[in-house]
Amino acid sequence: MSEVKKPIRKKIMATKEMRQIMADYFYELDSAAKSNDKKVAWCSSVGPAEILRSMGFYVYFPENHSAMLGATRMATDLIPYANAIGYSPEICSYLTADIGAYLKKITPLSKAYEGIEGLPKPDVLVFNTNQCRDVQDWFGWFANEFDVPVMGVQTHRGVGDVTGAHVKSIAGQMEALIEPLEKVSGAKFDMNELKRVLSLSRECSDLWKRVLDTAAATPSPLTFFDGTIHMGPAVVLRGTQQAVDYYKVLLAELKDRVKNNEGAVEDERFRLYWEGMPIWGRLRDHSELFTNLKTCVLASTYCNSWIFSAFDASDPFNSMARAYTELFIVRSDKAKERYIKEMMKFFKIDGIVYHDAKTCPNNSNNRYGMPQRLEEETGIPALVIDGDLNDLRCLSDEQTKTNIEAFIEQLEETK
């Protein structure tokens, strides 16, 4: 009896270059942290990285490290160590995994990059609460541990339309960071340098958007799972020429796929949208599961979080304030639903998967009736799966598989 041929997920050739760029980034950080004349700033992933880069800081992102802890499946065993010092199992598992790893003196960086022994010691920590309040507590703990300053921006929540008042409030907080950062860096703030960095961030953002938008093609040339990997430079290297150059390479490859009618998933039958956080420790498993079902999960709100179309180098502080307040996670349910409907239409979606992440209520949008409201309005069916970004104890692999297979059967019956 012949074996049934399994569908193939096409590999992205630019991945090798991306891995080298990320390796160079971490080695440069490690070198800066060990030097006497260079300064390292820790920044939340959607924090004011452009200000920090323009002032000469080498910028490290703890959320990126926590995602690595999740993807390497180290996080679940480390979370209890943070619980033991008082952090609830119910709060952000990025926070608890990262603190747990620090307490145990473990990091995936030392396994991935020879010669790197630990995290780059910060000279300052800077956060923006546009994601959640957890980053403030997270950064505060490390500031106490390293005995260095911590400062941040307090962002409005539940925002409908972003108004001039919102922009003025956030821009003022960002400008207030300059003087204390000058004291840490030992260098004077240079507006022209900020404009240069912000211009590169905008170019990176525009290219990243064009990369993700290629998924509107049928078949889609990339998947959501590809996006979670290739967003790395947009997160940790925005504001640099390296990120811009990389996305030009990636975009060219994806445009060739579209031109040649090459899909990321062989024989694509169904097109899904992923709403919520990735389940980092199951990226490969979920990618293979959907691929075997000839289903392409091709777009997400999460990967779009690093598109900052409001950046304007001619008006740095106001445009940064607007861009960082237009972020999906900050917005009201009405604004979020409007956005998701636009994405469903643009990407020609057959169904939507909501990930209810146990420790991330801020990025779980299924809890107050949104799936039902959108399904009623659009006719596009929804599936909710339970899990977590990092804590795999919150996930039932068998239940997830069963629910996804049943959802695809539902799509087959209705398409």
Backbone hydrogen bonds, N-H to C=O, Kabsch-Sander energy under -0.5 kcal/mol:
donor,donor_aa,acceptor,acceptor_aa,energy
10,K,8,I,-0.6
10,K,264,A,-3.0
13,M,11,K,-0.6
15,T,12,I,-1.4
16,K,13,M,-1.0
18,M,14,A,-2.2
19,R,15,T,-2.4
20,Q,16,K,-1.6
21,I,17,E,-2.2
22,M,18,M,-2.4
23,A,19,R,-2.2
24,D,20,Q,-2.6
25,Y,21,I,-2.0
26,F,22,M,-2.2
27,Y,23,A,-2.5
28,E,24,D,-2.3
29,L,25,Y,-2.1
30,D,26,F,-2.5
31,S,27,Y,-2.3
32,A,28,E,-2.4
33,A,29,L,-2.5
34,K,30,D,-1.2
35,S,31,S,-0.7
35,S,32,A,-0.8
41,A,58,Y,-2.5
42,W,124,V,-2.4
43,C,60,Y,-2.9
44,S,126,V,-1.5
47,G,44,S,-2.3
49,A,47,G,-2.6
52,L,48,P,-1.5
53,R,49,A,-2.8
54,S,50,E,-2.2
55,M,51,I,-0.9
55,M,52,L,-0.7
56,G,53,R,-1.9
57,F,52,L,-2.1
58,Y,39,K,-2.7
59,V,57,F,-0.6
60,Y,41,A,-2.7
64,N,61,F,-0.9
65,H,61,F,-1.3
66,S,62,P,-2.4
67,A,63,E,-2.3
68,M,64,N,-1.7
69,L,65,H,-2.0
70,G,66,S,-2.0
71,A,67,A,-3.0
72,T,68,M,-2.1
73,R,70,G,-1.5
74,M,69,L,-2.3
75,A,69,L,-1.7
77,D,74,M,-0.6
78,L,74,M,-0.8
78,L,75,A,-1.1
79,I,75,A,-2.0
81,Y,78,L,-1.3
82,A,78,L,-0.8
82,A,79,I,-1.0
83,N,79,I,-1.9
84,A,80,P,-2.0
85,I,81,Y,-0.5
85,I,82,A,-0.8
86,G,83,N,-1.7
87,Y,82,A,-2.0
91,I,88,S,-1.2
96,T,92,C,-2.1
97,A,93,S,-1.6
98,D,94,Y,-2.2
99,I,95,L,-2.5
100,G,96,T,-2.3
101,A,97,A,-2.4
102,Y,98,D,-2.0
103,L,99,I,-2.6
104,K,100,G,-1.7
105,K,102,Y,-1.1
106,I,101,A,-2.7
110,S,107,T,-0.9
111,K,107,T,-0.5
112,A,108,P,-2.2
113,Y,109,L,-2.7
114,E,112,A,-0.5
116,I,113,Y,-1.9
117,E,115,G,-0.7
121,K,119,L,-0.5
123,D,40,V,-3.2
124,V,40,V,-1.0
125,L,149,P,-1.9
126,V,42,W,-3.0
127,F,151,M,-1.8
129,T,153,V,-2.5
131,Q,128,N,-0.9
135,V,132,C,-0.6
136,Q,133,R,-1.0
137,D,133,R,-1.3
138,W,134,D,-2.9
139,F,135,V,-2.7
140,G,136,Q,-2.0
141,W,137,D,-2.0
142,F,138,W,-1.6
143,A,139,F,-2.3
144,N,140,G,-1.9
145,E,141,W,-2.1
146,F,142,F,-2.6
147,D,143,A,-1.1
148,V,143,A,-1.7
151,M,125,L,-2.4
153,V,127,F,-1.8
155,T,153,V,-0.7
158,G,330,V,-0.6
159,V,330,V,-2.3
163,T,161,D,-0.6
167,V,163,T,-2.2
168,K,164,G,-2.7
169,S,165,A,-2.1
170,I,166,H,-2.3
171,A,167,V,-2.9
172,G,168,K,-2.0
173,Q,169,S,-1.6
174,M,170,I,-2.3
175,E,171,A,-2.5
176,A,172,G,-1.7
177,L,173,Q,-0.5
177,L,174,M,-1.2
178,I,175,E,-1.2
181,L,177,L,-2.1
182,E,178,I,-2.3
183,K,179,E,-1.5
184,V,180,P,-1.3
185,S,181,L,-3.0
186,G,182,E,-2.5
191,M,189,F,-0.5
194,L,190,D,-1.9
195,K,191,M,-2.4
196,R,192,N,-2.0
197,V,193,E,-2.5
198,L,194,L,-3.0
199,S,195,K,-2.1
200,L,196,R,-1.7
201,S,197,V,-2.3
202,R,198,L,-2.5
203,E,199,S,-2.1
204,C,200,L,-2.7
205,S,201,S,-2.7
206,D,202,R,-2.7
207,L,203,E,-2.2
208,W,204,C,-2.7
209,K,205,S,-2.3
210,R,206,D,-2.0
211,V,207,L,-2.4
212,L,208,W,-2.5
213,D,209,K,-2.6
214,T,210,R,-0.8
214,T,211,V,-0.9
215,A,212,L,-1.6
216,A,213,D,-2.0
217,A,214,T,-1.9
224,F,297,V,-4.1
227,G,223,T,-2.2
228,T,224,F,-1.9
229,I,225,F,-0.8
229,I,226,D,-0.9
230,H,226,D,-2.8
231,M,227,G,-1.3
232,G,229,I,-1.4
235,V,231,M,-1.6
235,V,232,G,-0.7
236,V,232,G,-2.6
237,L,233,P,-2.1
240,T,237,L,-1.3
243,A,237,L,-0.5
244,V,240,T,-1.3
245,D,241,Q,-2.9
246,Y,242,Q,-2.2
247,Y,243,A,-2.2
248,K,244,V,-1.4
249,V,245,D,-1.4
250,L,246,Y,-2.5
251,L,247,Y,-2.4
252,A,248,K,-1.8
253,E,249,V,-1.8
254,L,250,L,-2.2
255,K,251,L,-2.6
256,D,252,A,-1.8
257,R,253,E,-1.7
258,V,254,L,-2.3
259,K,255,K,-2.5
260,N,256,D,-2.2
261,N,258,V,-1.3
262,E,257,R,-3.0
263,G,261,N,-0.6
264,A,220,S,-3.5
265,V,220,S,-0.5
266,E,8,I,-2.4
266,E,264,A,-0.5
268,E,265,V,-1.0
269,R,294,K,-3.2
270,F,294,K,-1.3
272,L,296,C,-2.6
273,Y,351,G,-1.8
274,W,299,A,-2.8
275,E,273,Y,-0.6
275,E,353,V,-3.3
276,G,274,W,-0.6
277,M,363,N,-0.5
280,W,278,P,-0.9
280,W,389,L,-1.4
282,R,279,I,-2.4
283,L,280,W,-1.2
286,H,282,R,-2.9
287,S,283,L,-2.4
288,E,284,R,-2.6
289,L,285,D,-2.3
290,F,286,H,-2.5
291,T,287,S,-2.3
292,N,288,E,-2.5
293,L,289,L,-1.0
294,K,291,T,-2.1
295,T,290,F,-2.7
296,C,270,F,-3.0
297,V,295,T,-0.7
298,L,272,L,-1.9
298,L,296,C,-1.0
299,A,272,L,-0.9
301,T,274,W,-1.1
304,N,300,S,-0.8
305,S,302,Y,-1.7
306,W,303,C,-1.0
307,I,304,N,-1.6
308,F,306,W,-0.6
311,F,308,F,-1.4
315,D,312,D,-2.0
319,S,315,D,-2.3
320,M,316,P,-2.6
321,A,317,F,-2.3
322,R,318,N,-2.2
323,A,319,S,-2.7
324,Y,320,M,-2.7
325,T,321,A,-0.6
325,T,322,R,-0.8
326,E,322,R,-1.7
330,V,327,L,-1.4
331,R,327,L,-0.6
331,R,328,F,-1.6
332,S,159,V,-2.7
336,K,332,S,-2.5
337,E,333,D,-2.8
338,R,334,K,-1.9
339,Y,335,A,-2.0
340,I,336,K,-2.7
341,K,337,E,-2.2
342,E,338,R,-1.6
343,M,339,Y,-2.1
344,M,340,I,-2.7
345,K,341,K,-1.8
346,F,342,E,-2.5
347,F,343,M,-2.6
348,K,345,K,-0.7
349,I,344,M,-2.2
350,D,271,R,-3.4
351,G,271,R,-1.3
352,I,381,P,-2.0
353,V,273,Y,-3.1
354,Y,352,I,-0.5
354,Y,383,L,-3.4
355,H,275,E,-2.7
355,H,353,V,-0.5
356,D,354,Y,-0.7
356,D,385,I,-2.8
357,A,355,H,-1.2
358,K,356,D,-0.6
358,K,387,G,-3.0
360,C,357,A,-1.7
363,N,360,C,-1.1
364,S,361,P,-1.2
365,N,363,N,-0.5
367,R,364,S,-0.5
369,G,366,N,-0.7
373,R,369,G,-2.4
374,L,370,M,-2.8
375,E,371,P,-2.2
376,E,372,Q,-2.1
377,E,373,R,-2.0
378,T,374,L,-2.7
379,G,375,E,-2.3
383,L,352,I,-2.3
385,I,354,Y,-2.7
387,G,356,D,-2.0
392,L,390,N,-1.1
394,C,391,D,-1.7
395,L,392,L,-1.3
397,D,395,L,-0.6
400,T,396,S,-2.5
401,K,397,D,-2.5
402,T,398,E,-2.6
403,N,399,Q,-2.6
404,I,400,T,-2.5
405,E,401,K,-2.5
406,A,402,T,-2.2
407,F,403,N,-2.0
408,I,404,I,-2.3
409,E,405,E,-2.0
410,Q,406,A,-1.9
411,L,407,F,-2.0
412,E,408,I,-2.3
413,E,409,E,-1.7
414,T,410,Q,-1.4
415,K,411,L,-2.2
